[in-house]
Amino acid sequence: MSTPIDREKLRSIGYLSRGRSRPRVVEYRRSDGTRVKETTDELNNTVTEHATKDDRVDVLIRPETVRARIGVN
């Protein structure tokens, strides 16, 4: 038997992932000799760490498009 709270949880917006995976890490040297570490997470966002004096970090966010439809019953 469900309660109004349970029904409300079922009606709320949810997101099912494509399956969890581990972050992918790639380390390499650029042509000028600077070491670089790129980490791509399960949501396809990339963090690039540069081994320079200022320890620069670049972040590339790739959000997924959310499509919603509203209907009246």
C-alpha positions, 0 to 999 in steps of 0.5 A: 500500500502506498502513501501520498509521500511515496506517490509524490516520489514516483512522480518527481523528476529523476535521472537514470544514468547510462551506467557508471564507469571509472574516471579515465586518466591520461598523462602525457607531455606536451611538445614544450615538455610540460606534463599534463594530466587529463581526467574524464569522469563518467559524465564525460566532463574533463579536468586538465591539470598542467604542471606549470609554475601556476599549476593551471587547471582547465575544466570542460563541462559537457552537460546533457540536454534535458528534454521535458514534456508537460501534458494534462490528463 
